[in-house]
Amino acid sequence: MNLSKSLYTKGIQCQKLLWLKKYKPSVLTPPNAAALAVFETGNVVGDLACELFPDGKEIAFSRDYDSMMAQTQEYLDSGVRYIYEATFAYDGILVMVDVLEVKADGVCIYEVKSSTSVKDIYLHDVSIQSYVLQKLGFNVSHSYVVHINNTYVRDEALSLEELFSVVDVTEEASPLVDGVPRVLAEFEESLSDKEREPDIDIGKHCNKPYECDAKDYCFKVQRDIPDYSVFNIFNLGSKKQLELYEMGIVNIQDIPEDFTMTQKQAQAVQNYKSNAVHIEKKAIAAFVDTLTYPIYHLDFETFQQAVPQFKGIKPFMQIPFQYSLHIEHEDGTLEHKEFLAEDGIDPREVLVRRLCEDIPTNVTVLAYNMSFEKGVIEKLALRYPALSETLLGISANIKDLMVPFAKKSYVTPSMNGSYSIKYVLPALVPAMSDAYAELDGVQNGSDAMSAYATMSKLEAQEKKKLRESLLAYCKLDTLAMVEVLKKLREVSE
Ligand code: SF4
């Protein structure tokens, strides 16, 4: 069948996805920058986890799988205890074991993941490796998933023992190993016809355990599901969405009046159907009146590290490295302040000092979805007790520009029932969306995150360009807030 362990897990998610991967890959959506960053993180974590198993031998990856297997056999014959990327094949199924431990009475499999828990799909990943090894005559005594422990806080030195959790999954994976022959028989059947795709309908499996890269093909190309359909109704949940789909309804206009939904969902549907703009002037005016001048429009950019590089950092915690401030005065003038940390350092201390200089503790600070900005500032306050009072003062003054939209005081059909800035901004200030599209290099939060995380690997010239892109992007974020507030003032008058 020519299956790898990654194809096997794709097939577990959906046999049609497996078929498309093998016979029609051109219809699949290529990975975006965020997916590539996750992949890169996986590589870094995988390499680091090997250090938990010292003095091992690595099988270098090549397209020549026979030589990878021959090298594995050589290491087995010479008594190597740990083999990284140990490579085996049985009956057309190729597996590379992240770490294979060779003991007197058998072998152990270690599957390394950069996530923070054991997910069901990992057990399938382990089971196909176990199956192949058992078929080749190995006694697989234990299987483990090695994942990131997100409660670990780094001290001066990195402790691999604390960073990683090693979870014995032998028992949970065992029934799945027994089930592998049945699964393989099913795969074989669907793959035997190279011309005809398996007849599998869309469903929950399109997003679980991973968002499928054939969604554009299955939803839009094959089923003509529009860009905004029942699958996009904010907070509807996949159960209700599929209920509608199974009733033959994909267009929101076709949702029956008596279909059971929450009040918010029903309102989103109603707004879309009626194509009407809903504005509660009084409520918006009441919100605007809570804001006193000068108004400090604040936005942070943060990044995460699976492997903390600095003291006091937890895996995947949000580390602020940049902010933009637009200061709006009563006479309408705007002042701009910004901060972008140097790369390759812990950006928090220098950021926090500048933030405390830039924002007085007696002014209105405005954020969009303030729980994020508050969370960042409050964590900084814990980390830097000397500045804690100032930081908590700033945090206490934060007001949330999202409130009128979250409370549905201002709704337009093109917000699609959402109050995320992603929908609110183009609905209220379309010109700002064009401004984002014209930005060079960094156009959204995840671009910013990966730009900063990778910056220290760049040459000076490239780095300079990327810093300019980051500054331009973050500046636009707070300018967008100024424009949204302007619009709120206009409609509330
Ligand atoms: S989009 Fe859904 S049905 Fe289509 S291949 Fe992916 S998981 Fe299967």
Boltz pocket constraint, residues with backbone or C-beta under 6 A from the ligand:
constraints:
  - pocket:
      binder: B
      contacts: [[A, 13], [A, 14], [A, 15], [A, 16], [A, 17], [A, 20], [A, 200], [A, 201], [A, 202], [A, 203], [A, 205], [A, 206], [A, 207], [A, 212], [A, 213], [A, 214], [A, 215], [A, 218], [A, 219]]
      max_distance: 6.0
